[in-house]
Amino acid sequence: MFVQFCNKKARATETKFQGVRNLLELSDSANAAAITKSVLDELSECGLSVDKLVGLWFIFIFIFTRFT
């Protein structure tokens, strides 16, 4: 997960890598509710306020590996 935010001191938008989670370990489905909960939990656990959160944007990349 990447977080993009406005850095008022630098007067710039910054993007930082926040973490990775396996949604299927946390929920039965990787649906919108599970994704939203996971993002909000991750931000809260890092001490980041979600009071001014204005949106979530998702890009899904599925990687399939075949073991032979």
C-alpha positions as CSV (number, residue, x, y, z in Angstrom):
1,M,0.0,0.0,0.0
2,F,1.2,3.5,-0.9
3,V,0.0,6.6,0.9
4,Q,-0.1,9.9,-1.0
5,F,-0.4,13.1,1.1
6,C,0.2,16.8,1.1
7,N,3.3,17.9,3.0
8,K,2.5,21.4,4.1
9,K,6.1,22.2,5.2
10,A,7.6,21.1,1.9
11,R,4.6,22.5,-0.1
12,A,4.5,19.3,-2.1
13,T,2.6,16.1,-2.6
14,E,4.5,13.0,-1.3
15,T,4.0,9.3,-1.9
16,K,5.3,6.8,0.7
17,F,5.2,3.0,0.8
18,Q,3.2,2.0,3.8
19,G,2.9,-1.8,3.8
20,V,1.6,-5.0,2.4
21,R,-1.3,-7.1,3.7
22,N,-2.8,-10.4,2.6
23,L,-6.6,-9.6,2.7
24,L,-7.6,-13.3,2.6
25,E,-5.8,-13.8,5.9
26,L,-8.0,-11.1,7.4
27,S,-11.3,-11.8,5.6
28,D,-13.2,-14.4,3.6
29,S,-13.2,-12.1,0.6
30,A,-11.1,-9.3,-0.9
31,N,-14.2,-7.1,-1.3
32,A,-14.5,-3.4,-0.9
33,A,-15.4,-3.6,2.8
34,A,-12.4,-5.8,3.6
35,I,-10.0,-3.5,1.6
36,T,-11.4,-0.4,3.2
37,K,-11.1,-1.9,6.7
38,S,-7.5,-3.1,6.0
39,V,-6.4,0.4,4.8
40,L,-8.0,2.2,7.8
41,D,-6.5,-0.3,10.2
42,E,-3.0,0.0,8.7
43,L,-3.2,3.8,8.9
44,S,-4.4,3.7,12.5
45,E,-1.8,1.2,13.5
46,C,0.9,3.6,12.1
47,G,-0.6,6.5,14.1
48,L,-1.8,8.3,11.0
49,S,-5.1,10.2,11.4
50,V,-7.9,9.3,9.0
51,D,-9.9,12.4,9.8
52,K,-8.9,14.2,6.6
53,L,-8.8,11.1,4.4
54,V,-10.6,12.1,1.1
55,G,-10.5,8.9,-0.9
56,L,-9.1,5.5,-1.6
57,W,-7.7,4.4,-5.0
58,F,-6.9,0.8,-5.8
59,I,-4.9,-0.9,-8.4
60,F,-5.2,-4.7,-8.3
61,I,-2.3,-6.8,-9.6
62,F,-2.7,-10.5,-9.5
63,I,0.4,-12.6,-9.8
64,F,-0.1,-16.3,-10.4
65,T,2.8,-18.7,-10.0
66,R,2.6,-22.2,-11.2
67,F,4.7,-24.7,-9.3
68,T,5.8,-27.8,-11.2
